[in-house]
C-alpha cells in the first residue's frame, strides 16, 4: 500500500459521485457516522446537512470531525480527513449555493438535480465548512 500525493488526493476527492462517511462525536463520546454528499475544492470540503439533525447537534457541541471517502470495489483508494467543522447557518449565502452545487454533483442531468433540490428545499439545512488539519491516504491500486 502506498499513500497518494497532494495532487492525487485532490483529484480523487473531486471525482463525481463518491460518497463520504462523516464522523462526529455524540453526546456520550461515541462516534456517530453518517453517509454524506460533498463538494471538495481548494483543500476544503463542503457538506450540507439538515438543521437540527444529530450530526448538526454534535458539531454545534464539539466541532471535531473526520471524513472517509473510498473509491469502492473497482478503485481501492481511500482518503481520511481529520479536523474541525465550521457550521454556516441558513443566513450565510454560501449555504444554499453549496447545497445546490452538492446536489448537482450527484445527479446526471440538470433536470434530475433540480427535481431533487425542489423536493428538499423546504427542509432547513446548514453547511459544514471542513478544512482538514490532517489527511491520510491509502492506495491499494497496483
Phi, psi and omega per residue, in radians:
X1 nan 2.435 3.053
X2 -2.246 2.872 3.093
X3 -1.656 2.932 -3.126
X4 -1.741 2.689 3.032
X5 -1.271 2.929 3.111
X6 -1.016 -0.722 3.121
X7 -1.144 -0.687 3.107
X8 -1.168 -0.682 3.088
X9 -1.056 -0.862 -3.129
X10 -1.052 -0.816 -3.139
X11 -1.081 -0.692 3.110
X12 -1.092 -0.877 -3.078
X13 -1.213 -0.390 -3.134
X14 -1.458 -0.106 3.099
X15 -1.076 2.572 3.089
X16 -1.317 2.634 2.967
X17 1.249 0.151 3.015
X18 -1.404 2.374 3.085
X19 -1.656 2.716 3.091
X20 -2.098 2.654 2.972
X21 -1.932 2.102 -3.089
X22 -1.805 2.273 3.111
X23 -1.945 2.246 3.009
X24 -2.118 3.029 -3.090
X25 -1.834 2.051 3.137
X26 -1.219 2.891 -3.129
X27 -0.977 -0.601 -3.139
X28 -1.494 0.085 3.095
X29 1.611 -0.147 3.137
X30 -1.369 2.651 3.052
X31 -1.231 2.505 3.071
X32 -2.096 2.093 -3.044
X33 -1.812 2.454 3.131
X34 -2.511 2.297 2.987
X35 -1.278 2.390 -3.109
X36 -2.461 2.730 2.950
X37 -1.670 2.733 -3.066
X38 -2.696 2.928 2.894
X39 -2.168 2.347 3.122
X40 -2.094 2.205 3.086
X41 -2.759 2.455 3.088
X42 0.899 0.797 3.091
X43 1.108 0.433 3.058
X44 -2.240 2.525 3.052
X45 -2.013 2.323 3.106
X46 -1.977 2.199 -3.093
X47 -2.274 2.156 3.082
X48 -1.617 2.235 -3.133
X49 -2.290 2.677 3.103
X50 -1.120 2.378 3.033
X51 -1.099 2.504 3.113
X52 1.203 0.226 3.051
X53 -1.342 2.940 3.119
X54 -1.034 -0.786 -3.132
X55 -1.130 -0.591 3.075
X56 -1.138 -0.836 3.116
X57 -1.081 -0.713 3.121
X58 -1.066 -0.813 -3.120
X59 -1.195 -0.581 3.101
X60 -1.137 -0.586 -3.140
X61 -1.456 -0.687 -3.073
X62 -2.563 1.902 -3.025
X63 -1.301 -0.060 3.135
X64 -1.168 2.394 -3.126
X65 -2.724 2.897 2.983
X66 -2.490 2.780 -3.130
X67 -2.392 2.423 3.053
X68 -2.146 2.255 3.066
X69 -2.146 2.218 3.088
X70 -2.166 2.734 -3.063
X71 -1.440 -0.115 3.137
X72 1.577 -2.935 -3.035
X73 -1.156 -0.645 -3.076
X74 -1.456 -0.340 -3.105
X75 -2.294 1.662 -2.994
X76 -1.548 1.041 2.999
X77 -2.039 2.708 3.092
X78 -2.606 2.607 3.070
X79 -2.284 2.258 3.085
X80 -1.995 2.280 -3.102
X81 -2.108 2.428 -3.080
X82 -2.267 2.435 3.105
X83 2.932 -2.542 -3.117
X84 -2.226 2.454 3.115
X85 -1.685 2.399 3.075
X86 -1.824 2.092 -3.116
X87 -1.478 2.207 3.068
X88 -1.956 2.169 -3.058
X89 -1.375 3.126 -3.126
X90 -1.068 -0.432 -3.131
X91 -1.347 -0.224 3.103
X92 -1.423 2.203 -3.084
X93 -1.060 -0.383 3.133
X94 -1.254 -0.420 -3.050
X95 -1.048 -0.970 -3.134
X96 -1.247 -0.623 3.131
X97 -1.067 -0.799 3.131
X98 -1.304 -0.544 3.075
X99 -1.003 -0.809 3.117
X100 -1.131 -0.789 -3.122
X101 -1.074 -0.706 3.126
X102 -1.108 -0.856 3.136
X103 -1.043 -0.811 -3.106
X104 -1.029 -0.587 -3.109
X105 -1.153 -0.430 -3.056
X106 -1.793 0.095 3.103
X107 -2.095 2.551 -3.095
X108 -1.239 -0.653 -3.079
X109 -2.109 2.752 3.072
X110 -1.056 -0.705 -3.121
X111 -1.113 -0.804 3.116
X112 -1.055 -0.753 3.140
X113 -1.103 -0.774 -3.117
X114 -1.126 -0.712 3.121
X115 -1.076 -0.768 3.118
X116 -1.152 -0.787 3.129
X117 -0.981 -0.793 3.125
X118 -1.111 -0.588 -3.109
X119 -1.239 -0.394 -3.120
X120 -2.007 0.036 -3.041
X121 -1.023 -0.509 -3.141
X122 -1.414 -0.171 3.111
X123 -1.442 2.023 -3.127
X124 -1.069 2.443 3.140
X125 -2.353 2.850 3.000
X126 -2.214 2.790 3.129
X127 -1.923 2.287 3.036
X128 -1.681 2.072 3.015
X129 -1.712 1.973 -3.030
X130 -2.011 1.985 3.073
X131 -1.934 1.694 -3.019
X132 -1.033 2.466 3.072
X133 -1.636 -0.393 3.134
X134 -2.542 2.412 -3.139
X135 -2.252 2.280 3.080
X136 -2.139 2.312 3.136
X137 -2.197 2.671 3.105
X138 -2.355 2.376 3.098
X139 -2.291 1.860 3.117
X140 -1.712 0.026 3.097
X141 -1.251 2.274 3.060
X142 -2.564 nan nan
